[in-house]
Amino acid sequence: MDELPPDQRAALSLLLRQHKSYAEVASLLGIAERAVHDRAHAAIAVLAPRQARELTPERRLEVGDYLLSQQPGVAERLRTRAYLTSTPSARTWASEVASQLAPFAGDGLPEIPAGAQEPQRVHELSSPAPDHAPAGTSPAGTPAPASPRPMPSSRLGGAVLLALILAVVVVAVVLITDGGSHAKKTSASAGKSSAASTTKTGPSLNNQITLKPPSGTRSGSIGVVEVLSEGSKRAFFIEAQHVPESKGFYYAVWLYNSPTSALPLSRSPAVGSTHRLAGGSLLPSNSGEYHELLLTEETNQHPTHPGRVVLRGKFSLTS
């Protein structure tokens, strides 16, 4: 760091010590925003040149923006964390750069996530029996199935990502409600303002929810949902294992109180031979009104109530 040119040191100092954006630093220095970006990234490139050569230029820029807290929103940060989780060479470079940036940033640097762990095997049981969300069922009164063990997740501090959500993680999934639905309007408006409401420290983990098959079914499926927040916005990530391939149906995520009080959130990408599902979306502003989260099988493109329940768990925005 001591060998960096003064202009590069100044850019890093303003970005890290004072938590400024590229645009704010450009205004302070009276130069173009692109010039600030280029100075900061030129400095980062020489801090660990040997490790940097193992990444493509595009990935170095992405990880550099992550380390400097310059990504515009939660989706970009989570994608970069997923890439670091799955790519040892990128994680090594980011860790080395972060250690050298630490004197400028103090405790303000984003965390470098740990590598993905091999998941525990979940006990295989027979195929699940049909089950629908029962009327008037109290989430607290639903007994947990005895056999499946909780799926482990990686403990990554501020924005916890499941160990199996790698670089192909799907952040934006397609809403299953029609064009006039409350959920679609809420999520769309939240997405437009996410960049303006983000913080320099990145998203925080608010709750981790275990999903299990409905009571009375025999299934090896298991899942975890993580509720994340950044500024005033909230999002969820879901990861499930040992779920059937989505042939002739799709998986949907619902917030649920009763058959007459259910809110469809999103539909997942197709599930194939890996029998794994991963994805996420913004949560609507009224999500705190619901007490259960469901993963269901759906054939209707615009369902008005949950289909067959595959996994369910008690929902709350905070632990």
C-alpha positions as a Markdown table, in Angstrom:
| # | Residue | x | y | z |
|---|---|---|---|---|
| 1 | Met | 0.0 | 0.0 | 0.0 |
| 2 | Asp | 2.9 | 2.4 | 0.8 |
| 3 | Glu | 4.1 | 2.0 | -2.8 |
| 4 | Leu | 0.9 | 3.1 | -4.4 |
| 5 | Pro | 0.8 | 6.5 | -6.3 |
| 6 | Pro | -0.7 | 9.3 | -4.2 |
| 7 | Asp | -3.8 | 9.6 | -6.5 |
| 8 | Gln | -4.6 | 5.9 | -6.0 |
| 9 | Arg | -4.1 | 6.1 | -2.2 |
| 10 | Ala | -6.3 | 9.1 | -2.0 |
| 11 | Ala | -9.1 | 7.3 | -4.0 |
| 12 | Leu | -8.9 | 4.3 | -1.7 |
| 13 | Ser | -8.9 | 6.4 | 1.4 |
| 14 | Leu | -12.0 | 8.3 | 0.5 |
| 15 | Leu | -13.8 | 5.1 | -0.7 |
| 16 | Leu | -12.9 | 3.0 | 2.4 |
| 17 | Arg | -12.3 | 5.4 | 5.3 |
| 18 | Gln | -15.1 | 7.8 | 4.5 |
| 19 | His | -17.4 | 5.3 | 2.8 |
| 20 | Lys | -17.9 | 7.4 | -0.2 |
| 21 | Ser | -19.2 | 6.3 | -3.6 |
| 22 | Tyr | -17.3 | 6.7 | -6.8 |
| 23 | Ala | -19.6 | 9.6 | -7.7 |
| 24 | Glu | -19.0 | 11.3 | -4.4 |
| 25 | Val | -15.3 | 10.9 | -4.6 |
| 26 | Ala | -15.3 | 12.3 | -8.2 |
| 27 | Ser | -17.2 | 15.3 | -7.0 |
| 28 | Leu | -14.7 | 15.9 | -4.1 |
| 29 | Leu | -11.7 | 15.6 | -6.4 |
| 30 | Gly | -13.2 | 17.4 | -9.4 |
| 31 | Ile | -12.6 | 14.5 | -11.7 |
| 32 | Ala | -14.7 | 12.1 | -13.7 |
| 33 | Glu | -16.4 | 9.2 | -11.9 |
| 34 | Arg | -14.7 | 6.8 | -14.3 |
| 35 | Ala | -11.3 | 8.1 | -13.3 |
| 36 | Val | -12.0 | 7.4 | -9.6 |
| 37 | His | -13.1 | 3.8 | -10.6 |
| 38 | Asp | -10.0 | 3.3 | -12.6 |
| 39 | Arg | -7.6 | 4.6 | -9.9 |
| 40 | Ala | -9.2 | 2.4 | -7.3 |
| 41 | His | -9.1 | -0.7 | -9.4 |
| 42 | Ala | -5.6 | 0.0 | -10.6 |
| 43 | Ala | -4.5 | 0.1 | -7.0 |
| 44 | Ile | -6.3 | -3.2 | -6.2 |
| 45 | Ala | -4.7 | -4.9 | -9.2 |
| 46 | Val | -1.2 | -4.5 | -7.9 |
| 47 | Leu | -1.9 | -5.6 | -4.3 |
| 48 | Ala | -1.9 | -9.3 | -5.1 |
| 49 | Pro | -0.8 | -9.5 | -8.8 |
| 50 | Arg | -0.1 | -13.3 | -8.8 |
| 51 | Gln | -3.5 | -14.3 | -7.5 |
| 52 | Ala | -5.2 | -11.6 | -9.7 |
| 53 | Arg | -4.0 | -13.3 | -12.9 |
| 54 | Glu | -6.2 | -16.4 | -12.1 |
| 55 | Leu | -9.3 | -14.3 | -12.5 |
| 56 | Thr | -10.8 | -12.8 | -15.7 |
| 57 | Pro | -10.7 | -9.0 | -15.9 |
| 58 | Glu | -14.5 | -8.9 | -15.6 |
| 59 | Arg | -14.4 | -11.0 | -12.4 |
| 60 | Arg | -11.6 | -8.8 | -10.9 |
| 61 | Leu | -13.8 | -5.7 | -11.5 |
| 62 | Glu | -16.8 | -7.4 | -9.9 |
| 63 | Val | -14.9 | -8.5 | -6.8 |
| 64 | Gly | -13.1 | -5.2 | -6.6 |
| 65 | Asp | -16.5 | -3.3 | -6.5 |
| 66 | Tyr | -17.6 | -5.8 | -3.8 |
| 67 | Leu | -14.5 | -5.1 | -1.6 |
| 68 | Leu | -15.0 | -1.3 | -2.1 |
| 69 | Ser | -18.7 | -1.6 | -1.3 |
| 70 | Gln | -19.6 | 0.0 | -4.6 |
| 71 | Gln | -22.2 | -2.5 | -5.9 |
| 72 | Pro | -25.6 | -0.9 | -6.3 |
| 73 | Gly | -27.8 | -3.4 | -4.5 |
| 74 | Val | -28.4 | -6.7 | -2.6 |
| 75 | Ala | -28.7 | -8.8 | -5.7 |
| 76 | Glu | -25.2 | -7.8 | -7.0 |
| 77 | Arg | -23.6 | -8.4 | -3.6 |
| 78 | Leu | -25.2 | -11.8 | -3.2 |
| 79 | Arg | -24.1 | -12.9 | -6.6 |
| 80 | Thr | -20.6 | -11.9 | -5.8 |
| 81 | Arg | -20.6 | -13.7 | -2.5 |
| 82 | Ala | -21.9 | -16.8 | -4.3 |
| 83 | Tyr | -19.1 | -16.5 | -6.8 |
| 84 | Leu | -16.5 | -16.2 | -4.0 |
| 85 | Thr | -18.1 | -19.1 | -2.1 |
| 86 | Ser | -17.7 | -21.4 | -5.1 |
| 87 | Thr | -14.3 | -20.2 | -6.5 |
| 88 | Pro | -11.2 | -20.8 | -4.4 |
| 89 | Ser | -8.9 | -18.7 | -6.6 |
| 90 | Ala | -11.3 | -15.7 | -6.4 |
| 91 | Arg | -11.6 | -16.1 | -2.6 |
| 92 | Thr | -7.8 | -16.3 | -2.2 |
| 93 | Trp | -7.3 | -13.1 | -4.2 |
| 94 | Ala | -10.1 | -11.3 | -2.4 |
| 95 | Ser | -8.7 | -12.3 | 1.0 |
| 96 | Glu | -5.2 | -11.1 | 0.1 |
| 97 | Val | -6.5 | -7.7 | -1.2 |
| 98 | Ala | -8.8 | -7.3 | 1.8 |
| 99 | Ser | -5.9 | -7.9 | 4.2 |
| 100 | Gln | -3.9 | -5.1 | 2.6 |
| 101 | Leu | -7.0 | -2.7 | 2.4 |
| 102 | Ala | -7.7 | -3.2 | 6.1 |
| 103 | Pro | -5.6 | -0.3 | 7.3 |
| 104 | Phe | -7.7 | 2.0 | 5.1 |
| 105 | Ala | -11.0 | 0.5 | 6.0 |
| 106 | Gly | -10.9 | -0.7 | 9.6 |
| 107 | Asp | -13.9 | -2.8 | 10.2 |
| 108 | Gly | -15.7 | -1.5 | 7.1 |
| 109 | Leu | -14.7 | -4.1 | 4.6 |
| 110 | Pro | -17.3 | -6.6 | 3.4 |
| 111 | Glu | -16.7 | -10.2 | 4.7 |
| 112 | Ile | -15.0 | -12.7 | 2.5 |
| 113 | Pro | -17.3 | -15.8 | 2.6 |
| 114 | Ala | -16.0 | -19.2 | 3.5 |
| 115 | Gly | -15.9 | -22.0 | 0.8 |
| 116 | Ala | -18.9 | -24.2 | 0.2 |
| 117 | Gln | -19.1 | -27.3 | 2.3 |
| 118 | Glu | -20.3 | -30.7 | 1.2 |
| 119 | Pro | -23.8 | -31.1 | 2.7 |
| 120 | Gln | -24.7 | -33.8 | 5.1 |
| 121 | Arg | -26.7 | -36.6 | 3.5 |
| 122 | Val | -30.4 | -36.5 | 4.3 |
| 123 | His | -32.0 | -39.8 | 5.2 |
| 124 | Glu | -33.8 | -41.1 | 2.1 |
| 125 | Leu | -37.5 | -42.1 | 2.7 |
| 126 | Ser | -40.3 | -43.2 | 0.4 |
| 127 | Ser | -41.9 | -40.8 | -2.0 |
| 128 | Pro | -44.1 | -38.1 | -0.5 |
| 129 | Ala | -47.8 | -38.6 | -0.2 |
| 130 | Pro | -50.2 | -35.9 | -1.5 |
| 131 | Asp | -50.8 | -33.1 | 1.0 |
| 132 | His | -52.6 | -29.7 | 0.8 |
| 133 | Ala | -52.4 | -26.7 | 3.1 |
| 134 | Pro | -55.1 | -27.5 | 5.6 |
| 135 | Ala | -57.6 | -24.8 | 6.6 |
| 136 | Gly | -57.1 | -23.2 | 10.0 |
| 137 | Thr | -53.8 | -25.1 | 10.7 |
| 138 | Ser | -51.7 | -23.4 | 13.3 |
| 139 | Pro | -48.0 | -23.4 | 12.3 |
| 140 | Ala | -47.0 | -23.7 | 15.9 |
| 141 | Gly | -49.2 | -26.8 | 16.2 |
| 142 | Thr | -47.7 | -28.7 | 13.3 |
| 143 | Pro | -45.4 | -31.4 | 14.5 |
| 144 | Ala | -42.0 | -31.8 | 12.9 |
| 145 | Pro | -41.3 | -35.0 | 11.0 |
| 146 | Ala | -38.8 | -37.2 | 12.8 |
| 147 | Ser | -36.4 | -38.4 | 10.2 |
| 148 | Pro | -34.9 | -35.6 | 8.1 |
| 149 | Arg | -31.9 | -33.8 | 9.6 |
| 150 | Pro | -31.5 | -30.0 | 9.2 |
| 151 | Met | -29.5 | -29.1 | 6.1 |
| 152 | Pro | -26.3 | -27.4 | 7.0 |
| 153 | Ser | -25.6 | -23.9 | 5.7 |
| 154 | Ser | -22.4 | -21.9 | 5.5 |
| 155 | Arg | -22.0 | -19.3 | 8.3 |
| 156 | Leu | -20.9 | -16.3 | 6.3 |
| 157 | Gly | -21.7 | -13.5 | 8.7 |
| 158 | Gly | -23.6 | -10.5 | 7.4 |
| 159 | Ala | -25.3 | -11.9 | 4.3 |
| 160 | Val | -25.4 | -15.6 | 4.9 |
| 161 | Leu | -25.5 | -17.7 | 1.7 |
| 162 | Leu | -26.3 | -21.4 | 1.7 |
| 163 | Ala | -23.3 | -23.5 | 0.9 |
| 164 | Leu | -24.8 | -24.9 | -2.2 |
| 165 | Ile | -25.9 | -21.5 | -3.8 |
| 166 | Leu | -22.9 | -21.1 | -6.0 |
| 167 | Ala | -22.2 | -18.8 | -8.9 |
| 168 | Val | -25.4 | -19.9 | -10.7 |
| 169 | Val | -27.7 | -18.7 | -7.9 |
| 170 | Val | -30.9 | -17.2 | -9.2 |
| 171 | Val | -31.6 | -13.9 | -7.5 |
| 172 | Ala | -34.5 | -12.6 | -9.5 |
| 173 | Val | -37.2 | -15.3 | -10.0 |
| 174 | Val | -40.5 | -14.8 | -11.9 |
| 175 | Leu | -43.5 | -13.7 | -9.9 |
| 176 | Ile | -46.4 | -16.1 | -10.4 |
| 177 | Thr | -49.2 | -13.6 | -9.7 |
| 178 | Asp | -51.0 | -11.7 | -12.4 |
| 179 | Gly | -50.1 | -8.2 | -13.5 |
| 180 | Gly | -52.5 | -6.5 | -11.1 |
| 181 | Ser | -51.5 | -8.4 | -7.9 |
| 182 | His | -50.3 | -6.6 | -4.8 |
| 183 | Ala | -47.3 | -8.9 | -4.5 |
| 184 | Lys | -46.0 | -8.0 | -8.0 |
| 185 | Lys | -46.5 | -4.3 | -7.5 |
| 186 | Thr | -44.8 | -4.4 | -4.2 |
| 187 | Ser | -41.8 | -6.4 | -5.4 |
| 188 | Ala | -41.4 | -4.3 | -8.5 |
| 189 | Ser | -41.4 | -1.0 | -6.6 |
| 190 | Ala | -39.0 | -2.4 | -4.1 |
| 191 | Gly | -36.6 | -3.4 | -6.9 |
| 192 | Lys | -36.7 | 0.1 | -8.4 |
| 193 | Ser | -35.6 | 1.7 | -5.2 |
| 194 | Ser | -33.1 | -1.0 | -3.9 |
| 195 | Ala | -30.0 | 0.9 | -5.1 |
| 196 | Ala | -31.1 | 4.0 | -3.3 |
| 197 | Ser | -31.7 | 2.3 | 0.0 |
| 198 | Thr | -28.6 | 0.1 | 0.3 |
| 199 | Thr | -25.9 | 0.5 | 2.9 |
| 200 | Lys | -22.2 | 0.3 | 2.7 |
| 201 | Thr | -22.0 | -2.7 | 5.0 |
| 202 | Gly | -24.1 | -5.0 | 2.8 |
| 203 | Pro | -27.1 | -7.1 | 3.6 |
| 204 | Ser | -27.7 | -8.7 | 7.0 |
| 205 | Leu | -29.1 | -12.0 | 8.0 |
| 206 | Asn | -32.3 | -11.6 | 10.0 |
| 207 | Asn | -33.6 | -15.1 | 10.3 |
| 208 | Gln | -33.0 | -18.7 | 9.2 |
| 209 | Ile | -36.0 | -20.9 | 8.8 |
| 210 | Thr | -35.9 | -24.7 | 8.4 |
| 211 | Leu | -38.4 | -26.2 | 6.0 |
| 212 | Lys | -39.7 | -29.7 | 6.4 |
| 213 | Pro | -42.3 | -31.9 | 4.8 |
| 214 | Pro | -45.9 | -31.5 | 6.0 |
| 215 | Ser | -46.9 | -33.6 | 9.0 |
| 216 | Gly | -47.9 | -37.1 | 8.1 |
| 217 | Thr | -45.9 | -37.3 | 4.8 |
| 218 | Arg | -42.8 | -39.4 | 4.3 |
| 219 | Ser | -40.2 | -37.5 | 2.4 |
| 220 | Gly | -36.5 | -36.9 | 2.3 |
| 221 | Ser | -37.0 | -33.3 | 1.1 |
| 222 | Ile | -35.5 | -30.6 | 3.3 |
| 223 | Gly | -34.9 | -26.9 | 2.9 |
| 224 | Val | -33.7 | -23.7 | 4.5 |
| 225 | Val | -34.9 | -20.1 | 3.9 |
| 226 | Glu | -32.8 | -17.1 | 4.9 |
| 227 | Val | -34.4 | -13.7 | 5.4 |
| 228 | Leu | -32.0 | -10.9 | 4.5 |
| 229 | Ser | -32.3 | -7.1 | 4.8 |
| 230 | Glu | -30.5 | -4.1 | 3.5 |
| 231 | Gly | -31.8 | -0.7 | 4.4 |
| 232 | Ser | -35.5 | -0.8 | 4.3 |
| 233 | Lys | -35.7 | -3.7 | 1.9 |
| 234 | Arg | -36.0 | -7.4 | 2.7 |
| 235 | Ala | -35.4 | -10.5 | 0.6 |
| 236 | Phe | -35.4 | -14.2 | 1.0 |
| 237 | Phe | -33.2 | -17.0 | -0.3 |
| 238 | Ile | -34.5 | -20.6 | -0.4 |
| 239 | Glu | -32.4 | -23.7 | -0.9 |
| 240 | Ala | -33.9 | -27.2 | -0.9 |
| 241 | Gln | -32.5 | -30.7 | -1.4 |
| 242 | His | -34.1 | -34.0 | -2.4 |
| 243 | Val | -37.1 | -32.4 | -4.1 |
| 244 | Pro | -38.8 | -34.2 | -7.1 |
| 245 | Glu | -37.9 | -33.1 | -10.6 |
| 246 | Ser | -40.4 | -30.5 | -11.7 |
| 247 | Lys | -42.0 | -32.4 | -14.6 |
| 248 | Gly | -45.5 | -31.1 | -15.5 |
| 249 | Phe | -45.5 | -28.5 | -12.7 |
| 250 | Tyr | -43.4 | -25.8 | -11.2 |
| 251 | Tyr | -42.4 | -25.0 | -7.6 |
| 252 | Ala | -43.8 | -21.9 | -6.0 |
| 253 | Val | -43.1 | -20.0 | -2.7 |
| 254 | Trp | -46.0 | -18.7 | -0.7 |
| 255 | Leu | -46.5 | -16.7 | 2.5 |
| 256 | Tyr | -49.4 | -18.4 | 4.3 |
| 257 | Asn | -51.8 | -18.0 | 7.1 |
| 258 | Ser | -54.9 | -19.9 | 5.9 |
| 259 | Pro | -56.5 | -20.9 | 2.6 |
| 260 | Thr | -58.1 | -17.5 | 2.5 |
| 261 | Ser | -54.9 | -15.6 | 3.5 |
| 262 | Ala | -52.0 | -16.7 | 1.3 |
| 263 | Leu | -49.7 | -14.6 | -0.8 |
| 264 | Pro | -47.7 | -16.1 | -3.7 |
| 265 | Leu | -44.2 | -14.8 | -3.8 |
| 266 | Ser | -42.3 | -16.4 | -6.7 |
| 267 | Arg | -41.8 | -19.4 | -8.9 |
| 268 | Ser | -38.5 | -21.3 | -8.9 |
| 269 | Pro | -36.4 | -22.3 | -11.9 |
| 270 | Ala | -37.0 | -25.8 | -13.1 |
| 271 | Val | -35.6 | -28.6 | -10.8 |
| 272 | Gly | -33.8 | -31.3 | -12.7 |
| 273 | Ser | -31.9 | -34.5 | -11.8 |
| 274 | Thr | -29.9 | -32.8 | -9.1 |
| 275 | His | -33.2 | -32.6 | -7.1 |
| 276 | Arg | -32.0 | -29.2 | -5.7 |
| 277 | Leu | -33.8 | -25.9 | -5.8 |
| 278 | Ala | -32.2 | -22.5 | -5.1 |
| 279 | Gly | -33.5 | -19.0 | -5.6 |
| 280 | Gly | -34.7 | -15.8 | -4.0 |
| 281 | Ser | -36.7 | -12.6 | -4.4 |
| 282 | Leu | -37.6 | -9.4 | -2.6 |
| 283 | Leu | -40.2 | -9.7 | 0.1 |
| 284 | Pro | -43.3 | -7.5 | -0.1 |
| 285 | Ser | -43.8 | -4.8 | 2.6 |
| 286 | Asn | -46.7 | -6.8 | 4.2 |
| 287 | Ser | -44.7 | -10.0 | 4.6 |
| 288 | Gly | -44.6 | -9.6 | 8.4 |
| 289 | Glu | -48.3 | -10.3 | 8.5 |
| 290 | Tyr | -47.8 | -14.0 | 7.5 |
| 291 | His | -46.7 | -16.8 | 9.9 |
| 292 | Glu | -45.8 | -19.7 | 7.6 |
| 293 | Leu | -43.8 | -20.1 | 4.4 |
| 294 | Leu | -44.7 | -22.9 | 1.9 |
| 295 | Leu | -43.0 | -24.5 | -1.1 |
| 296 | Thr | -45.7 | -26.0 | -3.3 |
| 297 | Glu | -46.2 | -27.8 | -6.6 |
| 298 | Glu | -48.3 | -25.7 | -9.0 |
| 299 | Thr | -49.8 | -26.3 | -12.5 |
| 300 | Asn | -51.9 | -23.2 | -12.7 |
| 301 | Gln | -49.9 | -20.2 | -14.0 |
| 302 | His | -51.8 | -17.8 | -11.8 |
| 303 | Pro | -52.9 | -19.8 | -8.7 |
| 304 | Thr | -55.2 | -18.2 | -6.2 |
| 305 | His | -54.4 | -20.7 | -3.4 |
| 306 | Pro | -51.4 | -23.0 | -2.6 |
| 307 | Gly | -51.2 | -26.3 | -4.4 |
| 308 | Arg | -49.6 | -29.5 | -3.0 |
| 309 | Val | -47.3 | -28.6 | -0.2 |
| 310 | Val | -43.8 | -30.0 | -0.5 |
| 311 | Leu | -42.1 | -28.1 | 2.4 |
| 312 | Arg | -43.3 | -25.7 | 5.0 |
| 313 | Gly | -41.9 | -23.8 | 7.9 |
| 314 | Lys | -42.8 | -21.2 | 10.5 |
| 315 | Phe | -42.1 | -17.7 | 9.0 |
| 316 | Ser | -41.0 | -14.5 | 10.7 |
| 317 | Leu | -38.8 | -11.6 | 9.5 |
| 318 | Thr | -36.5 | -11.9 | 12.5 |
| 319 | Ser | -35.3 | -14.8 | 14.6 |
